[in-house]
C-alpha cells in the first residue's frame, strides 16, 4: 500500500504481486515447458481457469499458481483480494489511474518498466492489463498482470515468462471465470 487514499480500497494486491515476482525470479530455474496441447480446470477461491495438463499446480492462501515445474520462470497465477468497499463501474477511470501508478512502482521495484497498459475483456468484463519487463537472476522476464474488479473482490491474474510467450497466457485469459 502506498499510504494514499484509495479510489477502490484494496488490502494488498500489488505489494503481494511484487513479492511473488521477486521471490519467483530468485528461485527460477532454467527454461520451461510451454508445450501444452490440452488443459485441465484449475479452481481457486471464487474462480476457475484452464492450465496445461502437464503443469504443476500450487495453492497458497487465496492464490493458485500453475507452471511447468516447481521452480520454472514460466507461470500463470490468479490471486483474490477483498476490497473494503464494493467496486462500481463509475470508478473505472479513477481505478485505472491508481493501478497505473501502482504498476509503475512495481516495475521500478523489480528494476524494470511498464511496457504497455490496456483495457481488455476478462471473464466477460473490462479489466486493466499491464505488461512489465525486468531482469532477474540473469534472465529477462516478461509479466502480464490483469486486474478484474467485481463487487467486493479483486482478481489479479498474472502470466510470467522468459523468451517467447507461452500459450498458457492466452489460455488463462481465454478461460478465466470468476465465481
Wavefront OBJ file of the C-alpha trace (Angstrom):
o trace
v 0.000 0.000 0.000
v 1.202 3.435 -0.820
v -0.443 5.211 2.076
v -2.562 7.309 -0.274
v -6.346 7.382 -0.282
v -7.580 4.536 -2.435
v -10.142 5.012 -5.176
v -11.273 1.473 -4.603
v -9.702 0.412 -1.311
v -7.984 -2.932 -1.591
v -5.911 -4.538 1.059
v -2.599 -5.588 -0.541
v -2.604 -6.853 -4.141
v 0.300 -5.186 -5.989
v 2.533 -5.461 -2.952
v 1.892 -9.198 -2.952
v 2.443 -9.370 -6.726
v 5.808 -7.684 -6.347
v 6.858 -10.012 -3.558
v 5.802 -13.051 -5.613
v 7.639 -11.803 -8.688
v 10.847 -11.144 -6.746
v 10.730 -14.499 -4.989
v 9.975 -16.379 -8.183
v 12.795 -14.628 -10.040
v 15.225 -15.567 -7.297
v 14.110 -19.209 -7.305
v 13.651 -19.634 -11.048
v 15.461 -22.453 -12.770
v 16.250 -22.759 -16.442
v 13.699 -22.831 -19.232
v 10.164 -24.009 -19.009
v 7.971 -26.347 -20.906
v 5.394 -24.455 -22.819
v 4.223 -27.325 -24.966
v 0.568 -27.506 -23.968
v -1.829 -29.319 -26.214
v -4.585 -29.820 -23.657
v -5.738 -28.266 -20.442
v -7.228 -29.053 -17.104
v -9.518 -26.995 -14.950
v -7.816 -25.309 -12.029
v -10.074 -23.968 -9.292
v -9.368 -21.385 -6.645
v -11.445 -19.418 -4.147
v -14.157 -17.917 -6.340
v -12.625 -18.602 -9.779
v -11.538 -21.207 -12.291
v -9.320 -21.350 -15.376
v -7.648 -23.845 -17.693
v -3.933 -24.621 -17.388
v -1.810 -27.038 -19.409
v -2.442 -30.621 -18.272
v 1.199 -31.325 -17.502
v 1.776 -28.201 -15.411
v 2.223 -28.350 -11.640
v -0.406 -26.548 -9.573
v 0.389 -24.874 -6.254
v -2.154 -23.315 -3.905
v -1.306 -20.879 -1.145
v -3.997 -18.896 0.622
v -6.118 -17.135 -1.983
v -3.584 -17.681 -4.799
v -3.293 -20.543 -7.282
v -0.192 -20.889 -9.490
v 0.474 -23.271 -12.344
v 3.809 -23.796 -14.077
v 5.771 -26.412 -16.000
v 7.877 -27.144 -12.905
v 8.132 -26.052 -9.281
v 10.948 -23.543 -9.964
v 10.217 -22.660 -13.592
v 10.250 -18.973 -14.520
v 7.094 -19.561 -16.564
v 3.868 -19.489 -14.623
v 0.277 -18.368 -14.602
v -1.470 -17.430 -11.397
v -4.687 -15.997 -10.054
v -4.951 -14.261 -6.686
v -8.068 -12.968 -4.983
v -8.097 -9.921 -2.712
v -11.025 -8.455 -0.806
v -11.984 -4.858 -1.459
v -13.005 -2.751 1.516
v -15.896 -1.236 -0.469
v -17.746 -2.647 -3.472
v -16.286 -1.683 -6.840
v -18.652 0.270 -9.096
v -18.176 0.725 -12.865
v -18.265 4.510 -12.309
v -14.827 4.108 -10.646
v -13.243 2.586 -13.785
v -11.183 5.635 -14.808
v -10.061 6.552 -11.301
v -9.151 2.924 -10.520
v -7.147 2.832 -13.755
v -5.145 5.896 -12.763
v -4.383 4.314 -9.405
v -3.385 0.990 -10.952
v -1.178 2.812 -13.499
v 0.851 4.314 -10.657
v 0.962 1.042 -8.739
v 2.150 -0.845 -11.851
v 4.935 1.717 -12.395
v 6.053 1.350 -8.774
v 6.028 -2.458 -9.010
v 8.094 -2.354 -12.214
v 10.583 0.012 -10.568
v 10.897 -2.282 -7.520
v 11.674 -5.137 -9.923
v 14.257 -2.972 -11.703
v 12.219 -2.790 -14.899
v 9.481 -0.818 -16.599
v 5.846 -0.964 -17.645
v 5.940 -1.749 -21.357
v 2.221 -1.414 -22.124
v -1.120 -0.867 -20.462
v -4.507 -1.630 -21.950
v -8.147 -2.334 -21.283
v -9.065 -5.944 -22.049
v -12.068 -8.257 -21.683
v -11.610 -10.869 -18.999
v -14.258 -13.255 -17.781
v -16.855 -11.228 -19.700
v -15.938 -7.876 -18.117
v -13.490 -4.999 -18.604
v -10.133 -5.422 -16.907
v -6.942 -3.377 -16.583
v -3.836 -5.022 -18.082
v -0.135 -4.167 -17.703
v 2.950 -5.715 -19.302
v 6.157 -5.361 -17.323
v 9.715 -6.178 -18.305
v 12.605 -6.665 -15.881
v 15.818 -8.590 -15.422
v 16.472 -11.031 -12.580
v 18.765 -13.977 -11.975
v 20.497 -13.363 -15.298
v 17.250 -13.619 -17.298
v 14.879 -11.172 -18.942
v 11.365 -11.561 -17.554
v 8.038 -10.501 -19.006
v 4.908 -10.262 -16.886
v 1.347 -9.568 -17.843
v -0.808 -8.567 -14.879
v -4.568 -8.141 -15.242
v -6.957 -6.728 -12.668
v -10.636 -7.555 -12.712
v -12.705 -5.716 -10.102
v -16.076 -7.208 -9.275
v -18.212 -6.330 -6.287
v -16.023 -6.605 -3.201
v -13.420 -8.765 -4.954
v -10.263 -8.002 -6.901
v -8.987 -10.789 -9.161
v -5.344 -10.447 -10.124
v -4.195 -12.636 -13.000
v -0.516 -12.948 -13.781
v 1.429 -14.612 -16.557
v 5.227 -14.605 -16.385
v 7.738 -15.898 -18.899
v 11.251 -15.658 -20.277
v 11.908 -15.925 -24.021
v 8.743 -16.450 -26.063
v 5.321 -16.033 -24.510
v 3.822 -19.421 -23.571
v 0.407 -20.335 -24.930
v -0.686 -20.784 -21.298
v -1.011 -16.970 -21.070
v -3.698 -16.850 -23.751
v -5.275 -19.980 -22.252
v -5.540 -18.271 -18.848
v -7.061 -15.118 -20.337
v -9.494 -17.041 -22.544
v -10.728 -19.478 -19.873
v -10.694 -17.450 -16.638
v -14.123 -17.302 -14.996
v -14.904 -15.619 -11.683
v -17.494 -17.084 -9.372
l 1 2 3 4 5 6 7 8 9 10 11 12 13 14 15 16 17 18 19 20 21 22 23 24 25 26 27 28 29 30 31 32 33 34 35 36 37 38 39 40 41 42 43 44 45 46 47 48 49 50 51 52 53 54 55 56 57 58 59 60 61 62 63 64 65 66 67 68 69 70 71 72 73 74 75 76 77 78 79 80 81 82 83 84 85 86 87 88 89 90 91 92 93 94 95 96 97 98 99 100 101 102 103 104 105 106 107 108 109 110 111 112 113 114 115 116 117 118 119 120 121 122 123 124 125 126 127 128 129 130 131 132 133 134 135 136 137 138 139 140 141 142 143 144 145 146 147 148 149 150 151 152 153 154 155 156 157 158 159 160 161 162 163 164 165 166 167 168 169 170 171 172 173 174 175 176 177 178 179
